[in-house]
Amino acid sequence: MRLARLEVRVDGRLARAWTLSGTLAERHVYISASWLRRGRHLVRWTVRDAAGNVRTSAFYLYVR
C-alpha cells in the first residue's frame, strides 16, 4: 500500500510531519532541547497509508 503521511509527536506536540509517496520511507527528526525538560517524555511516530490505515509506534524518553 502506498504511504501518505508520517508524523512525529513529543508529549502530544507535533515535532515534524511529512507527506509521503511510495511504499517505503526513512526519516529522521531532531528535537530541540528546549522541548525536553527533566523527566519522562512520550515520543510517538504515526504513519498513515493511502487507504487511511494508521500504524503508531511509541516510546518513552527519559531526561535527567
PDB file of N, CA, C and O in Angstrom:
ATOM      1  N   MET A   1       0.844  -1.179   0.000  1.00  0.00           N
ATOM      2  CA  MET A   1       0.000   0.000   0.000  1.00  0.00           C
ATOM      3  C   MET A   1       0.892   1.245   0.000  1.00  0.00           C
ATOM      4  O   MET A   1       1.911   1.283   0.690  1.00  0.00           O
ATOM      5  N   ARG A   2       0.519   2.226  -0.748  1.00  0.00           N
ATOM      6  CA  ARG A   2       1.261   3.483  -0.843  1.00  0.00           C
ATOM      7  C   ARG A   2       1.122   4.280   0.446  1.00  0.00           C
ATOM      8  O   ARG A   2       0.023   4.385   0.991  1.00  0.00           O
ATOM      9  N   LEU A   3       2.210   4.835   0.934  1.00  0.00           N
ATOM     10  CA  LEU A   3       2.206   5.646   2.149  1.00  0.00           C
ATOM     11  C   LEU A   3       1.721   7.060   1.841  1.00  0.00           C
ATOM     12  O   LEU A   3       1.885   7.552   0.725  1.00  0.00           O
ATOM     13  N   ALA A   4       1.117   7.712   2.849  1.00  0.00           N
ATOM     14  CA  ALA A   4       0.560   9.047   2.634  1.00  0.00           C
ATOM     15  C   ALA A   4       1.154  10.099   3.576  1.00  0.00           C
ATOM     16  O   ALA A   4       1.482  11.199   3.134  1.00  0.00           O
ATOM     17  N   ARG A   5       1.296   9.779   4.864  1.00  0.00           N
ATOM     18  CA  ARG A   5       1.723  10.807   5.819  1.00  0.00           C
ATOM     19  C   ARG A   5       2.430  10.155   7.008  1.00  0.00           C
ATOM     20  O   ARG A   5       2.082   9.055   7.439  1.00  0.00           O
ATOM     21  N   LEU A   6       3.433  10.868   7.524  1.00  0.00           N
ATOM     22  CA  LEU A   6       4.153  10.450   8.720  1.00  0.00           C
ATOM     23  C   LEU A   6       4.227  11.640   9.664  1.00  0.00           C
ATOM     24  O   LEU A   6       4.547  12.752   9.246  1.00  0.00           O
ATOM     25  N   GLU A   7       3.930  11.404  10.928  1.00  0.00           N
ATOM     26  CA  GLU A   7       4.014  12.450  11.951  1.00  0.00           C
ATOM     27  C   GLU A   7       4.835  11.962  13.129  1.00  0.00           C
ATOM     28  O   GLU A   7       4.800  10.783  13.480  1.00  0.00           O
ATOM     29  N   VAL A   8       5.574  12.880  13.735  1.00  0.00           N
ATOM     30  CA  VAL A   8       6.300  12.605  14.974  1.00  0.00           C
ATOM     31  C   VAL A   8       5.816  13.619  15.999  1.00  0.00           C
ATOM     32  O   VAL A   8       5.833  14.825  15.750  1.00  0.00           O
ATOM     33  N   ARG A   9       5.386  13.121  17.150  1.00  0.00           N
ATOM     34  CA  ARG A   9       4.917  13.983  18.229  1.00  0.00           C
ATOM     35  C   ARG A   9       5.693  13.685  19.502  1.00  0.00           C
ATOM     36  O   ARG A   9       6.026  12.534  19.786  1.00  0.00           O
ATOM     37  N   VAL A  10       5.977  14.730  20.262  1.00  0.00           N
ATOM     38  CA  VAL A  10       6.623  14.598  21.566  1.00  0.00           C
ATOM     39  C   VAL A  10       5.659  15.181  22.580  1.00  0.00           C
ATOM     40  O   VAL A  10       5.326  16.365  22.531  1.00  0.00           O
ATOM     41  N   ASP A  11       5.215  14.339  23.498  1.00  0.00           N
ATOM     42  CA  ASP A  11       4.234  14.747  24.514  1.00  0.00           C
ATOM     43  C   ASP A  11       2.997  15.374  23.864  1.00  0.00           C
ATOM     44  O   ASP A  11       2.428  16.325  24.400  1.00  0.00           O
ATOM     45  N   GLY A  12       2.584  14.843  22.715  1.00  0.00           N
ATOM     46  CA  GLY A  12       1.398  15.323  22.017  1.00  0.00           C
ATOM     47  C   GLY A  12       1.637  16.526  21.121  1.00  0.00           C
ATOM     48  O   GLY A  12       0.748  16.923  20.367  1.00  0.00           O
ATOM     49  N   ARG A  13       2.807  17.103  21.192  1.00  0.00           N
ATOM     50  CA  ARG A  13       3.148  18.292  20.395  1.00  0.00           C
ATOM     51  C   ARG A  13       3.803  17.855  19.082  1.00  0.00           C
ATOM     52  O   ARG A  13       4.771  17.095  19.090  1.00  0.00           O
ATOM     53  N   LEU A  14       3.274  18.334  17.962  1.00  0.00           N
ATOM     54  CA  LEU A  14       3.795  17.955  16.653  1.00  0.00           C
ATOM     55  C   LEU A  14       5.220  18.469  16.488  1.00  0.00           C
ATOM     56  O   LEU A  14       5.472  19.673  16.542  1.00  0.00           O
ATOM     57  N   ALA A  15       6.155  17.529  16.284  1.00  0.00           N
ATOM     58  CA  ALA A  15       7.553  17.893  16.073  1.00  0.00           C
ATOM     59  C   ALA A  15       7.864  18.009  14.583  1.00  0.00           C
ATOM     60  O   ALA A  15       8.620  18.887  14.166  1.00  0.00           O
ATOM     61  N   ARG A  16       7.274  17.114  13.781  1.00  0.00           N
ATOM     62  CA  ARG A  16       7.531  17.116  12.345  1.00  0.00           C
ATOM     63  C   ARG A  16       6.490  16.262  11.650  1.00  0.00           C
ATOM     64  O   ARG A  16       6.011  15.281  12.219  1.00  0.00           O
ATOM     65  N   ALA A  17       6.132  16.626  10.421  1.00  0.00           N
ATOM     66  CA  ALA A  17       5.215  15.843   9.604  1.00  0.00           C
ATOM     67  C   ALA A  17       5.717  15.850   8.167  1.00  0.00           C
ATOM     68  O   ALA A  17       6.270  16.842   7.693  1.00  0.00           O
ATOM     69  N   TRP A  18       5.516  14.737   7.488  1.00  0.00           N
ATOM     70  CA  TRP A  18       5.919  14.612   6.097  1.00  0.00           C
ATOM     71  C   TRP A  18       4.769  14.050   5.274  1.00  0.00           C
ATOM     72  O   TRP A  18       4.030  13.187   5.747  1.00  0.00           O
ATOM     73  N   THR A  19       4.616  14.532   4.054  1.00  0.00           N
ATOM     74  CA  THR A  19       3.737  13.910   3.078  1.00  0.00           C
ATOM     75  C   THR A  19       4.593  12.898   2.330  1.00  0.00           C
ATOM     76  O   THR A  19       5.673  13.230   1.844  1.00  0.00           O
ATOM     77  N   LEU A  20       4.112  11.668   2.240  1.00  0.00           N
ATOM     78  CA  LEU A  20       4.898  10.586   1.663  1.00  0.00           C
ATOM     79  C   LEU A  20       4.288  10.087   0.362  1.00  0.00           C
ATOM     80  O   LEU A  20       3.112  10.318   0.081  1.00  0.00           O
ATOM     81  N   SER A  21       5.097   9.407  -0.416  1.00  0.00           N
ATOM     82  CA  SER A  21       4.623   8.685  -1.595  1.00  0.00           C
ATOM     83  C   SER A  21       5.473   7.431  -1.719  1.00  0.00           C
ATOM     84  O   SER A  21       6.585   7.388  -1.192  1.00  0.00           O
ATOM     85  N   GLY A  22       4.991   6.447  -2.380  1.00  0.00           N
ATOM     86  CA  GLY A  22       5.711   5.187  -2.486  1.00  0.00           C
ATOM     87  C   GLY A  22       5.364   4.262  -1.338  1.00  0.00           C
ATOM     88  O   GLY A  22       4.447   4.532  -0.562  1.00  0.00           O
ATOM     89  N   THR A  23       6.106   3.165  -1.235  1.00  0.00           N
ATOM     90  CA  THR A  23       5.802   2.149  -0.230  1.00  0.00           C
ATOM     91  C   THR A  23       6.857   2.035   0.866  1.00  0.00           C
ATOM     92  O   THR A  23       6.721   1.210   1.769  1.00  0.00           O
ATOM     93  N   LEU A  24       7.902   2.851   0.797  1.00  0.00           N
ATOM     94  CA  LEU A  24       8.974   2.797   1.780  1.00  0.00           C
ATOM     95  C   LEU A  24       9.451   4.214   2.068  1.00  0.00           C
ATOM     96  O   LEU A  24       9.600   5.023   1.153  1.00  0.00           O
ATOM     97  N   ALA A  25       9.691   4.511   3.342  1.00  0.00           N
ATOM     98  CA  ALA A  25      10.168   5.849   3.705  1.00  0.00           C
ATOM     99  C   ALA A  25      11.091   5.746   4.913  1.00  0.00           C
ATOM    100  O   ALA A  25      10.872   4.936   5.813  1.00  0.00           O
ATOM    101  N   GLU A  26      12.111   6.570   4.914  1.00  0.00           N
ATOM    102  CA  GLU A  26      13.005   6.686   6.063  1.00  0.00           C
ATOM    103  C   GLU A  26      13.149   8.169   6.377  1.00  0.00           C
ATOM    104  O   GLU A  26      13.464   8.967   5.495  1.00  0.00           O
ATOM    105  N   ARG A  27      12.920   8.533   7.620  1.00  0.00           N
ATOM    106  CA  ARG A  27      13.001   9.932   8.021  1.00  0.00           C
ATOM    107  C   ARG A  27      13.710  10.032   9.365  1.00  0.00           C
ATOM    108  O   ARG A  27      13.698   9.089  10.156  1.00  0.00           O
ATOM    109  N   HIS A  28      14.321  11.173   9.614  1.00  0.00           N
ATOM    110  CA  HIS A  28      14.991  11.479  10.878  1.00  0.00           C
ATOM    111  C   HIS A  28      14.432  12.800  11.376  1.00  0.00           C
ATOM    112  O   HIS A  28      14.026  13.657  10.591  1.00  0.00           O
ATOM    113  N   VAL A  29      14.419  12.949  12.684  1.00  0.00           N
ATOM    114  CA  VAL A  29      13.959  14.212  13.250  1.00  0.00           C
ATOM    115  C   VAL A  29      14.848  14.568  14.436  1.00  0.00           C
ATOM    116  O   VAL A  29      15.239  13.702  15.219  1.00  0.00           O
ATOM    117  N   TYR A  30      15.157  15.841  14.554  1.00  0.00           N
ATOM    118  CA  TYR A  30      15.914  16.355  15.688  1.00  0.00           C
ATOM    119  C   TYR A  30      14.957  17.167  16.550  1.00  0.00           C
ATOM    120  O   TYR A  30      14.191  17.984  16.040  1.00  0.00           O
ATOM    121  N   ILE A  31      15.007  16.938  17.849  1.00  0.00           N
ATOM    122  CA  ILE A  31      14.129  17.629  18.792  1.00  0.00           C
ATOM    123  C   ILE A  31      14.964  18.638  19.568  1.00  0.00           C
ATOM    124  O   ILE A  31      16.022  18.305  20.101  1.00  0.00           O
ATOM    125  N   SER A  32      14.486  19.858  19.625  1.00  0.00           N
ATOM    126  CA  SER A  32      15.180  20.910  20.359  1.00  0.00           C
ATOM    127  C   SER A  32      15.227  20.571  21.843  1.00  0.00           C
ATOM    128  O   SER A  32      14.252  20.076  22.409  1.00  0.00           O
ATOM    129  N   ALA A  33      16.349  20.838  22.454  1.00  0.00           N
ATOM    130  CA  ALA A  33      16.499  20.589  23.892  1.00  0.00           C
ATOM    131  C   ALA A  33      15.495  21.403  24.704  1.00  0.00           C
ATOM    132  O   ALA A  33      15.143  21.008  25.815  1.00  0.00           O
ATOM    133  N   SER A  34      15.031  22.527  24.173  1.00  0.00           N
ATOM    134  CA  SER A  34      14.046  23.338  24.901  1.00  0.00           C
ATOM    135  C   SER A  34      12.715  22.606  25.068  1.00  0.00           C
ATOM    136  O   SER A  34      11.917  22.972  25.932  1.00  0.00           O
ATOM    137  N   TRP A  35      12.464  21.582  24.257  1.00  0.00           N
ATOM    138  CA  TRP A  35      11.233  20.785  24.382  1.00  0.00           C
ATOM    139  C   TRP A  35      11.361  19.738  25.489  1.00  0.00           C
ATOM    140  O   TRP A  35      10.350  19.209  25.952  1.00  0.00           O
ATOM    141  N   LEU A  36      12.569  19.435  25.915  1.00  0.00           N
ATOM    142  CA  LEU A  36      12.804  18.277  26.775  1.00  0.00           C
ATOM    143  C   LEU A  36      13.264  18.674  28.165  1.00  0.00           C
ATOM    144  O   LEU A  36      14.461  18.691  28.451  1.00  0.00           O
ATOM    145  N   ARG A  37      12.341  18.984  28.999  1.00  0.00           N
ATOM    146  CA  ARG A  37      12.634  19.255  30.404  1.00  0.00           C
ATOM    147  C   ARG A  37      12.980  17.926  31.089  1.00  0.00           C
ATOM    148  O   ARG A  37      12.820  16.857  30.500  1.00  0.00           O
ATOM    149  N   ARG A  38      13.445  18.003  32.310  1.00  0.00           N
ATOM    150  CA  ARG A  38      13.723  16.780  33.071  1.00  0.00           C
ATOM    151  C   ARG A  38      12.451  15.953  33.195  1.00  0.00           C
ATOM    152  O   ARG A  38      11.350  16.487  33.331  1.00  0.00           O
ATOM    153  N   GLY A  39      12.630  14.637  33.145  1.00  0.00           N
ATOM    154  CA  GLY A  39      11.503  13.741  33.331  1.00  0.00           C
ATOM    155  C   GLY A  39      11.221  12.881  32.108  1.00  0.00           C
ATOM    156  O   GLY A  39      12.069  12.717  31.231  1.00  0.00           O
ATOM    157  N   ARG A  40      10.015  12.339  32.072  1.00  0.00           N
ATOM    158  CA  ARG A  40       9.618  11.381  31.044  1.00  0.00           C
ATOM    159  C   ARG A  40       8.864  12.082  29.917  1.00  0.00           C
ATOM    160  O   ARG A  40       8.024  12.947  30.165  1.00  0.00           O
ATOM    161  N   HIS A  41       9.173  11.699  28.676  1.00  0.00           N
ATOM    162  CA  HIS A  41       8.523  12.269  27.501  1.00  0.00           C
ATOM    163  C   HIS A  41       8.067  11.136  26.586  1.00  0.00           C
ATOM    164  O   HIS A  41       8.797  10.167  26.376  1.00  0.00           O
ATOM    165  N   LEU A  42       6.874  11.262  26.053  1.00  0.00           N
ATOM    166  CA  LEU A  42       6.330  10.265  25.135  1.00  0.00           C
ATOM    167  C   LEU A  42       6.614  10.701  23.699  1.00  0.00           C
ATOM    168  O   LEU A  42       6.183  11.772  23.272  1.00  0.00           O
ATOM    169  N   VAL A  43       7.342   9.863  22.958  1.00  0.00           N
ATOM    170  CA  VAL A  43       7.637  10.112  21.543  1.00  0.00           C
ATOM    171  C   VAL A  43       6.791   9.130  20.738  1.00  0.00           C
ATOM    172  O   VAL A  43       6.852   7.920  20.956  1.00  0.00           O
ATOM    173  N   ARG A  44       6.003   9.660  19.808  1.00  0.00           N
ATOM    174  CA  ARG A  44       5.072   8.824  19.045  1.00  0.00           C
ATOM    175  C   ARG A  44       5.235   9.086  17.544  1.00  0.00           C
ATOM    176  O   ARG A  44       5.134  10.227  17.092  1.00  0.00           O
ATOM    177  N   TRP A  45       5.487   8.019  16.780  1.00  0.00           N
ATOM    178  CA  TRP A  45       5.565   8.060  15.326  1.00  0.00           C
ATOM    179  C   TRP A  45       4.276   7.462  14.782  1.00  0.00           C
ATOM    180  O   TRP A  45       3.898   6.355  15.167  1.00  0.00           O
ATOM    181  N   THR A  46       3.601   8.173  13.897  1.00  0.00           N
ATOM    182  CA  THR A  46       2.356   7.676  13.309  1.00  0.00           C
ATOM    183  C   THR A  46       2.445   7.777  11.797  1.00  0.00           C
ATOM    184  O   THR A  46       2.733   8.842  11.251  1.00  0.00           O
ATOM    185  N   VAL A  47       2.196   6.657  11.125  1.00  0.00           N
ATOM    186  CA  VAL A  47       2.197   6.637   9.663  1.00  0.00           C
ATOM    187  C   VAL A  47       0.804   6.252   9.176  1.00  0.00           C
ATOM    188  O   VAL A  47       0.149   5.372   9.733  1.00  0.00           O
ATOM    189  N   ARG A  48       0.373   6.937   8.118  1.00  0.00           N
ATOM    190  CA  ARG A  48      -0.932   6.675   7.515  1.00  0.00           C
ATOM    191  C   ARG A  48      -0.698   6.303   6.049  1.00  0.00           C
ATOM    192  O   ARG A  48       0.111   6.929   5.364  1.00  0.00           O
ATOM    193  N   ASP A  49      -1.419   5.270   5.572  1.00  0.00           N
ATOM    194  CA  ASP A  49      -1.277   4.917   4.170  1.00  0.00           C
ATOM    195  C   ASP A  49      -2.402   5.547   3.352  1.00  0.00           C
ATOM    196  O   ASP A  49      -3.291   6.199   3.901  1.00  0.00           O
ATOM    197  N   ALA A  50      -2.355   5.349   2.054  1.00  0.00           N
ATOM    198  CA  ALA A  50      -3.314   5.988   1.145  1.00  0.00           C
ATOM    199  C   ALA A  50      -4.750   5.523   1.387  1.00  0.00           C
ATOM    200  O   ALA A  50      -5.695   6.232   1.040  1.00  0.00           O
ATOM    201  N   ALA A  51      -4.922   4.345   1.977  1.00  0.00           N
ATOM    202  CA  ALA A  51      -6.260   3.826   2.269  1.00  0.00           C
ATOM    203  C   ALA A  51      -6.791   4.329   3.611  1.00  0.00           C
ATOM    204  O   ALA A  51      -7.939   4.055   3.961  1.00  0.00           O
ATOM    205  N   GLY A  52      -5.968   5.063   4.366  1.00  0.00           N
ATOM    206  CA  GLY A  52      -6.397   5.590   5.655  1.00  0.00           C
ATOM    207  C   GLY A  52      -6.026   4.730   6.848  1.00  0.00           C
ATOM    208  O   GLY A  52      -6.360   5.075   7.981  1.00  0.00           O
ATOM    209  N   ASN A  53      -5.338   3.613   6.616  1.00  0.00           N
ATOM    210  CA  ASN A  53      -4.872   2.778   7.724  1.00  0.00           C
ATOM    211  C   ASN A  53      -3.767   3.503   8.476  1.00  0.00           C
ATOM    212  O   ASN A  53      -2.941   4.194   7.880  1.00  0.00           O
ATOM    213  N   VAL A  54      -3.765   3.333   9.797  1.00  0.00           N
ATOM    214  CA  VAL A  54      -2.811   4.042  10.655  1.00  0.00           C
ATOM    215  C   VAL A  54      -2.013   3.041  11.477  1.00  0.00           C
ATOM    216  O   VAL A  54      -2.563   2.069  11.996  1.00  0.00           O
ATOM    217  N   ARG A  55      -0.716   3.285  11.591  1.00  0.00           N
ATOM    218  CA  ARG A  55       0.152   2.478  12.445  1.00  0.00           C
ATOM    219  C   ARG A  55       0.957   3.420  13.315  1.00  0.00           C
ATOM    220  O   ARG A  55       1.549   4.375  12.813  1.00  0.00           O
ATOM    221  N   THR A  56       0.987   3.163  14.622  1.00  0.00           N
ATOM    222  CA  THR A  56       1.696   4.026  15.563  1.00  0.00           C
ATOM    223  C   THR A  56       2.725   3.219  16.338  1.00  0.00           C
ATOM    224  O   THR A  56       2.481   2.079  16.736  1.00  0.00           O
ATOM    225  N   SER A  57       3.871   3.834  16.541  1.00  0.00           N
ATOM    226  CA  SER A  57       4.909   3.267  17.383  1.00  0.00           C
ATOM    227  C   SER A  57       5.295   4.352  18.385  1.00  0.00           C
ATOM    228  O   SER A  57       5.466   5.514  18.015  1.00  0.00           O
ATOM    229  N   ALA A  58       5.431   3.972  19.647  1.00  0.00           N
ATOM    230  CA  ALA A  58       5.716   4.980  20.674  1.00  0.00           C
ATOM    231  C   ALA A  58       6.739   4.437  21.673  1.00  0.00           C
ATOM    232  O   ALA A  58       6.859   3.230  21.886  1.00  0.00           O
ATOM    233  N   PHE A  59       7.461   5.365  22.270  1.00  0.00           N
ATOM    234  CA  PHE A  59       8.395   5.000  23.336  1.00  0.00           C
ATOM    235  C   PHE A  59       8.546   6.191  24.277  1.00  0.00           C
ATOM    236  O   PHE A  59       8.251   7.332  23.920  1.00  0.00           O
ATOM    237  N   TYR A  60       9.011   5.897  25.479  1.00  0.00           N
ATOM    238  CA  TYR A  60       9.300   6.963  26.446  1.00  0.00           C
ATOM    239  C   TYR A  60      10.775   7.303  26.404  1.00  0.00           C
ATOM    240  O   TYR A  60      11.628   6.421  26.300  1.00  0.00           O
ATOM    241  N   LEU A  61      11.065   8.587  26.485  1.00  0.00           N
ATOM    242  CA  LEU A  61      12.418   9.105  26.542  1.00  0.00           C
ATOM    243  C   LEU A  61      12.565   9.772  27.898  1.00  0.00           C
ATOM    244  O   LEU A  61      11.746  10.614  28.266  1.00  0.00           O
ATOM    245  N   TYR A  62      13.592   9.408  28.643  1.00  0.00           N
ATOM    246  CA  TYR A  62      13.810   9.983  29.963  1.00  0.00           C
ATOM    247  C   TYR A  62      14.991  10.965  29.928  1.00  0.00           C
ATOM    248  O   TYR A  62      16.065  10.641  29.421  1.00  0.00           O
ATOM    249  N   VAL A  63      14.779  12.140  30.462  1.00  0.00           N
ATOM    250  CA  VAL A  63      15.814  13.167  30.503  1.00  0.00           C
ATOM    251  C   VAL A  63      16.183  13.400  31.965  1.00  0.00           C
ATOM    252  O   VAL A  63      15.308  13.616  32.804  1.00  0.00           O
ATOM    253  N   ARG A  64      17.455  13.355  32.262  1.00  0.00           N
ATOM    254  CA  ARG A  64      17.920  13.560  33.640  1.00  0.00           C
ATOM    255  C   ARG A  64      18.190  15.011  33.909  1.00  0.00           C
ATOM    256  O   ARG A  64      18.589  15.369  35.017  1.00  0.00           O
TER     257      ARG A  64
END
